Amino acid sequence: MSKTANSSWETTGKPIVVLTVISLIVSLLLALVNGMTAPVIAENTRRTTLAAYVSVMPSVSDAATLEEVTDYTTANVTGVVKAEDGSMAIKAGESGFDGGVLTVIMGFDAEGKIYNYSLLAHAEPPGLGSKADKWFGAYDPAKGEQAVSHEQSAKSILGMNPGDAPLAVTKDMNGQVDAITASTITSRAFLNAVNAAYQAYKGGTADTTSGASRKNEPATAPASEAAAEILSLDPDLSLEQHRALKHYLLKRQENASDGLGL
């Protein structure tokens, strides 16, 4: 082999082969790790979801007594279980403030009234939209927390029946529920998910014309509307929270002007 050919192998061919082999080994290791952890993650997710189902139902203490419902057709609903007394727990999601999915598990009693809820997952701004986990009345009796109905507080949805009228924030037409301070977009997303869950409870499909689930009206706001919320920030928020949200919204505006979407 000539010196030129040997030099070419050392500088070009050999590094490519080495990197290819390393990539194959790493890919194999990642596949093995994923194969080992995926079932564990799935089982943990299942247990978390079952625990949330039980926590939002009026007379259920054991998930083993729940009946899984599979014939629902409501958009944005990904899980439904029913108890022997007719109450139901329903998992629904809706696009939130920044396009991330806000997932909630709603508990309805046998009459269709909201008993409790659990915010299962979200990507809302910390200290603002993240307050949805408790703002609308969620409570944990195990921690000594008491239920506060909508009759007692306009921000609570407990005791309400979305069948009477789809839930909406008070600043919207015919709205009944007070939005989270400086987080109207998140509040709309949350209530949209609640309405979708009720559609599944009722056994119907989403009614996009009445706004029952509003699938065709995503809560993700244009940058200008999102930026406007800065003007109504809670005065009790820290300076750091103000700055963080302002930076977040300005970044959204830049992405929109660059054609990158929201």
C-alpha positions as CSV (number, residue, x, y, z in Angstrom):
1,M,0.0,0.0,0.0
2,S,1.4,3.4,-1.0
3,K,2.1,6.1,1.5
4,T,-0.6,8.2,-0.1
5,A,-3.2,5.5,0.2
6,N,-2.2,4.7,3.8
7,S,-2.5,8.4,4.7
8,S,-5.9,8.6,3.1
9,W,-7.1,5.7,5.1
10,E,-5.7,7.1,8.3
11,T,-7.2,10.6,7.8
12,T,-10.5,9.7,6.2
13,G,-11.5,6.1,6.0
14,K,-10.5,5.0,9.5
15,P,-12.3,7.8,11.3
16,I,-15.5,7.1,9.3
17,V,-15.4,3.4,10.1
18,V,-14.7,4.1,13.8
19,L,-17.5,6.6,14.1
20,T,-19.9,4.2,12.3
21,V,-19.1,1.4,14.7
22,I,-19.4,3.7,17.7
23,S,-22.8,4.9,16.4
24,L,-24.0,1.3,16.0
25,I,-22.9,0.4,19.5
26,V,-24.5,3.4,21.0
27,S,-27.8,2.8,19.1
28,L,-27.8,-0.8,20.2
29,L,-27.3,0.2,23.9
30,L,-30.0,2.9,23.7
31,A,-32.4,0.3,22.2
32,L,-31.6,-2.1,25.0
33,V,-32.1,0.6,27.7
34,N,-35.3,1.7,26.1
35,G,-36.5,-1.9,26.0
36,M,-35.8,-2.3,29.7
37,T,-37.3,1.1,30.8
38,A,-40.3,1.5,28.5
39,P,-42.4,-1.1,30.4
40,V,-41.5,0.4,33.7
41,I,-42.4,3.9,32.5
42,A,-45.7,2.6,31.0
43,E,-46.6,0.9,34.3
44,N,-45.8,4.0,36.4
45,T,-47.9,6.1,34.0
46,R,-50.8,3.6,34.3
47,R,-50.6,3.6,38.1
48,T,-50.5,7.4,38.2
49,T,-53.6,7.6,35.9
50,L,-55.5,5.0,37.9
51,A,-54.7,6.8,41.2
52,A,-56.0,10.1,39.6
53,Y,-59.2,8.4,38.4
54,V,-59.9,7.2,42.0
55,S,-59.1,10.6,43.5
56,V,-61.7,12.5,41.5
57,M,-64.6,10.1,42.0
58,P,-67.1,10.4,44.8
59,S,-67.4,6.8,46.0
60,V,-64.4,4.9,44.7
61,S,-61.5,3.7,46.8
62,D,-60.2,0.8,44.6
63,A,-59.3,1.2,40.9
64,A,-60.0,-2.6,40.5
65,T,-63.8,-1.8,40.8
66,L,-63.7,0.6,37.8
67,E,-65.0,-0.4,34.4
68,E,-63.1,0.9,31.4
69,V,-65.3,2.5,28.7
70,T,-64.0,2.2,25.2
71,D,-66.8,3.3,22.9
72,Y,-66.4,7.1,23.3
73,T,-65.9,9.2,20.2
74,T,-65.2,12.6,21.7
75,A,-62.1,14.4,20.3
76,N,-59.3,15.1,22.8
77,V,-60.5,12.4,25.2
78,T,-58.0,9.6,25.8
79,G,-59.5,7.6,28.7
80,V,-62.8,6.9,30.4
81,V,-63.7,4.8,33.4
82,K,-67.1,4.2,35.1
83,A,-67.9,3.3,38.7
84,E,-70.8,1.1,39.9
85,D,-72.7,4.1,41.1
86,G,-72.7,5.7,37.6
87,S,-70.0,8.3,38.3
88,M,-67.2,8.6,35.8
89,A,-63.6,9.8,35.5
90,I,-62.5,11.0,32.1
91,K,-59.0,12.1,30.8
92,A,-59.0,14.9,28.3
93,G,-56.4,17.2,26.8
94,E,-56.3,20.6,25.2
95,S,-53.6,22.8,23.6
96,G,-52.4,25.3,26.3
97,F,-50.6,28.6,26.4
98,D,-47.6,27.6,24.3
99,G,-49.1,24.8,22.3
100,G,-48.2,22.1,24.9
101,V,-50.9,19.8,25.9
102,L,-52.7,20.4,29.2
103,T,-54.1,17.1,30.4
104,V,-56.8,16.9,33.1
105,I,-58.8,14.0,34.6
106,M,-62.4,15.1,35.4
107,G,-64.6,13.3,37.9
108,F,-68.4,13.5,37.4
109,D,-71.0,12.2,39.7
110,A,-74.0,10.1,38.5
111,E,-75.9,13.4,37.7
112,G,-73.2,14.9,35.6
113,K,-72.0,17.4,38.2
114,I,-68.2,18.0,38.6
115,Y,-67.0,16.3,41.7
116,N,-63.3,16.9,41.5
117,Y,-60.4,17.0,39.1
118,S,-56.7,16.3,38.8
119,L,-54.3,18.2,36.5
120,L,-52.3,15.3,35.2
121,A,-49.8,17.1,33.0
122,H,-49.1,20.5,31.5
123,A,-46.4,22.8,30.1
124,E,-47.9,26.1,31.4
125,P,-45.7,29.0,32.7
126,P,-44.6,28.4,36.3
127,G,-46.5,30.5,38.9
128,L,-49.1,31.5,36.3
129,G,-50.9,28.9,34.2
130,S,-49.5,26.1,36.4
131,K,-51.9,27.3,39.1
132,A,-54.6,25.4,37.3
133,D,-53.7,22.4,39.5
134,K,-55.8,24.0,42.3
135,W,-57.3,27.2,41.0
136,F,-60.6,25.7,39.8
137,G,-61.3,23.8,43.1
138,A,-59.3,20.6,43.1
139,Y,-58.9,19.3,46.6
140,D,-57.4,16.3,48.4
141,P,-59.4,15.1,51.4
142,A,-56.4,13.0,52.5
143,K,-54.6,16.3,53.2
144,G,-57.6,17.7,55.1
145,E,-58.6,19.9,52.2
146,Q,-62.3,20.8,51.9
147,A,-64.3,21.1,48.7
148,V,-65.3,24.6,47.7
149,S,-68.2,24.7,45.2
150,H,-68.9,27.2,42.4
151,E,-71.7,28.7,44.6
152,Q,-69.0,29.5,47.2
153,S,-66.4,30.7,44.8
154,A,-66.7,31.9,41.1
155,K,-63.3,30.4,40.2
156,S,-64.4,26.9,41.4
157,I,-66.0,24.4,38.9
158,L,-67.0,21.9,41.6
159,G,-70.8,21.2,41.5
160,M,-71.2,22.6,38.1
161,N,-72.9,20.7,35.3
162,P,-71.5,21.5,31.8
163,G,-74.7,20.1,30.4
164,D,-76.5,23.2,31.6
165,A,-74.0,25.3,29.5
166,P,-70.4,24.8,28.3
167,L,-68.0,26.2,30.9
168,A,-66.2,29.4,29.9
169,V,-64.3,32.2,31.6
170,T,-66.2,35.2,32.7
171,K,-64.5,37.6,30.2
172,D,-66.0,35.5,27.4
173,M,-69.7,35.6,26.4
174,N,-71.9,33.8,28.9
175,G,-68.8,32.8,30.9
176,Q,-69.3,31.6,34.5
177,V,-65.8,30.8,35.8
178,D,-63.1,33.3,37.0
179,A,-59.9,32.8,35.0
180,I,-56.5,32.3,36.6
181,T,-55.0,35.8,37.1
182,A,-52.9,36.7,34.1
183,S,-53.5,33.3,32.6
184,T,-56.8,33.6,30.6
185,I,-55.3,31.4,27.7
186,T,-54.5,28.6,30.1
187,S,-57.9,28.9,31.7
188,R,-59.7,28.6,28.4
189,A,-57.7,25.5,27.6
190,F,-58.5,24.0,30.9
191,L,-62.3,24.6,30.5
192,N,-62.2,23.4,26.9
193,A,-60.8,20.1,28.3
194,V,-63.5,20.0,30.9
195,N,-66.2,20.5,28.3
196,A,-64.7,17.7,26.1
197,A,-64.7,15.4,29.1
198,Y,-68.3,16.1,29.7
199,Q,-69.2,15.3,26.1
200,A,-67.6,11.9,26.7
201,Y,-69.6,11.5,29.9
202,K,-72.8,12.3,28.1
203,G,-71.8,9.7,25.4
204,G,-71.9,12.2,22.5
205,T,-69.3,13.6,20.1
206,A,-67.8,17.0,20.4
207,D,-70.0,19.8,19.3
208,T,-67.7,22.4,17.8
209,T,-70.5,24.7,16.7
210,S,-71.8,25.3,20.3
211,G,-68.3,25.4,21.8
212,A,-68.9,22.3,23.9
213,S,-65.4,21.1,23.4
214,R,-64.1,23.9,21.1
215,K,-61.6,21.6,19.4
216,N,-61.6,23.9,16.4
217,E,-60.9,26.9,18.6
218,P,-57.5,26.1,20.2
219,A,-56.6,28.0,23.3
220,T,-53.2,28.8,22.0
221,A,-53.2,32.5,21.4
222,P,-51.6,34.7,18.8
223,A,-48.5,36.4,20.1
224,S,-50.3,39.8,20.2
225,E,-53.0,38.4,22.5
226,A,-50.5,36.6,24.7
227,A,-48.4,39.7,25.0
228,A,-51.5,41.7,26.0
229,E,-51.7,39.5,29.1
230,I,-48.6,41.2,30.5
231,L,-50.8,44.3,31.1
232,S,-53.0,42.4,33.5
233,L,-50.4,40.6,35.5
234,D,-51.1,40.0,39.1
235,P,-49.4,42.8,41.1
236,D,-48.3,40.2,43.7
237,L,-46.1,38.4,41.2
238,S,-42.4,38.7,41.8
239,L,-40.2,40.9,39.6
240,E,-38.5,37.7,38.4
241,Q,-41.8,36.2,37.3
242,H,-42.7,39.4,35.4
243,R,-39.4,39.4,33.6
244,A,-39.6,35.7,32.8
245,L,-43.1,35.9,31.3
246,K,-42.2,39.0,29.4
247,H,-39.2,37.3,27.9
248,Y,-41.3,34.3,27.0
249,L,-43.9,36.3,25.2
250,L,-41.5,38.4,23.3
251,K,-39.8,35.3,22.1
252,R,-43.1,34.0,20.9
253,Q,-43.6,37.3,19.0
254,E,-40.2,36.9,17.4
255,N,-40.9,33.4,16.3
256,A,-44.2,34.5,14.8
257,S,-42.6,37.3,12.8
258,D,-40.0,34.9,11.5
259,G,-42.7,32.5,10.3
260,L,-41.7,29.9,12.9
261,G,-45.2,29.6,14.4
262,L,-46.1,29.8,18.0
